Amino acid sequence: MPRARCPICGRDVQVPEDVLPGEVLDHECGVSLEVVISDGKILLKPLEIGEDWGE
């Protein structure tokens, strides 16, 4: 299982083999992380939720 680092706490995050870009993972430190795949590397960034205008 691939691993990536949590950008908030710095600990390892286990990432499923079949993860897709944009997928959201919940980490044990309490943050929701969005998967970004760049140049074949799996990166994680804190999930940003924009305003919902009911669209």
Summary of the structure (lengths in Angstrom):
residues: 55
radius of gyration: 12.0
end to end distance: 36.8
largest distance: 37.8
contacts: 116
relative contact order: 0.26
helix: 0%
strand: 40%
